[in-house]
C-alpha cells in the first residue's frame, strides 16, 4: 500500500487526554482514534493488526474443536433475569436500555445467558457431548474508569468460547487443552503471559488468568522467583516479599495486564436454564460448562505496552500491520524509480509492504514516522544505496543495517530468518 | 466437518413464531437461531455463508480503493446533535441509552456522524483527496416491525463505505464505479439485483437502490418491461400498468428486497462538521461525500428467499457453507469405509465438505436433511455405489445423478464445471 494514500497520518503529538502508553503511541501512529473514553475507531493500520491477532486465535480455537458462531449484542432482559445477573451485577457492569414499547434490553458483556439456552436446543443426550462454540465479537461494559486506552474499554472485542461436557473429568480435560492453546496464542502474538490462579467463584477453587507483567497493568500478581507459583493478589494469602507457599522461596508483587481467563462454570448456568442431558440409562444430569475469554483489543494494547521504545512501537512480526516498510528516502528521480522497482518485486513475492512514497516529506520525517509506526523490517532506498544498486535492510529494533542487492531482494525474503521476539 | 459433531441439528418443523421463508428455512436447517424478534444468532453453518458473502464484498471494496476500518457502535449524543439526527429521526430509528453519570449514548444505525469528524483529522488539503473507507460491522435499529427474519433486523450486519471528494465530478466518477462494483457483488452472491432510482433526499435528485424482485420484498419497484427504467414506487410518478416515462412501453409494479443503496451525500455532513479542504490557491471548500451500504445479513436472507424449493435451500456455490455434502447412506461397514476414504481424498484436494457420518439417522433422514441444508453438490456413497466402486454425484437443484469412480474423484473436482446459478 502507498503511504501517500493511507487514510491516517502519523502525528508528532499524542492526544492531550490520553495517559496510557498504548493509546498515546497507537493514536500518534494512526492505528486508532478515540471517539470517547473507552471507545476507539480502528483505522486501517490498527485493523490489520487486530485481524492478525484474530487469525492466530481462530486457528487455535478451531484446533481445539471449537465451532465459530456469532451471538447478538442486543439481549432481552428475560435471559439475564433467569440467572439473577440483570440486577447483580446489573448496571454496575451492563448497559441497559429501553426500546419501543418499553421493551428492556441489555448489551452483552458476556454470553452465558445466550449460549446456554441456545445449546439446550441441540444438546439432549450424552451423544451430543462434548461440544465447544466460540465467537469473536464486540462486547460492551459500562466501565467506571476507562483511562487505560485499549486495556479497559466500554466497547471492546473479545473471543469467548463456551464448552459443554458430561462430567467433571471431561471438562477438566478440555480445560487443560485450552490452557495449552492459550499459552501458544500469547506466545505467537509476542506476549509472555503467566498462568495465574484467580478466584473460581462459588463453584471452583480457582480459575486461571493469563497475565502479562508490565507497569501498565491494573492487576497485581504475586509470583515466586523460583517455582511456577503465581496468584492474583485478590486471592493470595501471601504478600510480595513473603515466602512462597509452594517452595518457600521469595515471592514478588508485580503489576500485570489480564489478557485472558479460563473458568470452570460447572453447572452454574446449566442449572439456571435447565440444560441437561440423558445418560446411557436415560437418567438426566446437568451439562457441565467452561468458559474461555481473550480480549483481542486488550491484547493489541498489551503488545504495545510491552513492545515499544522511546521512538515508537516495535511490532512482533506475527501481528505487524505490514511485513516490511519500504522507504524512498529522498524525492529524487533515481531513488523513486529504484523504490518503485523494489515495490514491484516485493509485491510479486507476496510480501505485504507499506511503501512510503510521500513526495513532500523529508528523509527525517519518513524515518521518524517509520520508528513510530513500528513495522519490524525496514527497507530504505537512498541516493547512497542506489549508487551501490542496493537497498538498505534494517530491523526496527536494531541499529545494524545490511545492504542487499536489488536483484537479491526476492531471494532475501525467501531465506531470511524471522526477527526474534522475546 | 463431521455432521455428527455439528453444533446445530436440522429440524422437521419451523419455529411457530416465524412467518418469513428465509427465517423458517434457515432456522430449520440450523443456520440461525432467533433470540428475539429482530435478533438472531448465527450458528456455524450460517456464519460460514455470512463469511463467504463478506469476502466477496471485501474484495470489491478493496478493488474500489476502499480502506477497511472499524468504528464504534456505542456513540456519544454530541455527534448526533451536531447533525440534528439525535432528535430527528431520533428514537424512531435509534436505540438511545444512559450509562454511568447519566451520560447519553446512541447505538449506531449508520456512521456519518462518526466518520465525518474522523476524516476531518486527516483531510485538510486537495492532496488528501479522494479517500474511501469502509467497515463490515454490526448495526442497531429499533424497528417497529421485525417479522421478516433476516430482512429487517434490530441488530444486523452491514458494509458501509464512505467516500470523500474535492468536487462533484470526482464524486460522480467514484459513485459510478461503486455502482458497477455493487452489480458484480450481487451477481457473485447469486442475486439478480435491479438498479432502481430512489429518493435522493434534500441534496441529490436520486439515490440508487439495488432491489431483488421477490414476493417477500417490503418495497415496491415500478419497472419497464422493455427498457431499463426502474424506480422505487415512493418516488415514481407512474403506477404499475402505466406507460414508461422513458420509452412509453408498459411498466409493472413488483415486490422487491432492497439489498444495497448508494447515496450522494454531497456536503450534508461535511457542513455539519466543517470538513473542508484547501485547494491549490489555499481557498477552503467543503469536502463532498458519498455513502454506499450493503446489508450482509439481509443479503443472506434474500439469497434464501430466491434460492429454495419445497424441500429446502439451494445455495449458490459462491456462498454455500460447504462445497459438497458427502453422505454415507447406510450404516454398513463397507459404506462407512468407502465414505471415510472419499472424505480423505476430498480433504486432500482442499474441498470443503460436510460429511454426514451420523450412525443413527436413516437414509431417508439424511437425504431430507441434505435437501433442507442445501449444499449445491451432493456425493452419496451407498451399498449400490460401493458395488460399482463409485460415488453418486448430484447437483442439489437437479434430478440427474452421475456415477464417479472413487479413483476419479480428485480429478472430477479439478475439472468439473461450476453449477450455474441464474
Interface residues (C-beta under 8 A of the other chain):
Chain A: X5 X6 X7 X8 X9 X33 X35 X36 X39 X40 X41 X42 X43 X44 X47 X50 X65 X67 X68 X69 X70 X71 X72 X73 X74 X75 X76 X79 X95 X96 X97 X99 X100 X105 X107 X114 X118 X121 X122 X131 X133 X138 X140 X142 X144 X154 X155
Chain B: X5 X6 X7 X8 X9 X30 X33 X35 X36 X39 X40 X41 X42 X43 X44 X47 X50 X65 X67 X68 X69 X70 X71 X72 X73 X74 X75 X76 X79 X95 X96 X97 X98 X99 X100 X105 X107 X114 X118 X121 X122 X131 X133 X138 X140 X142 X144 X154 X155
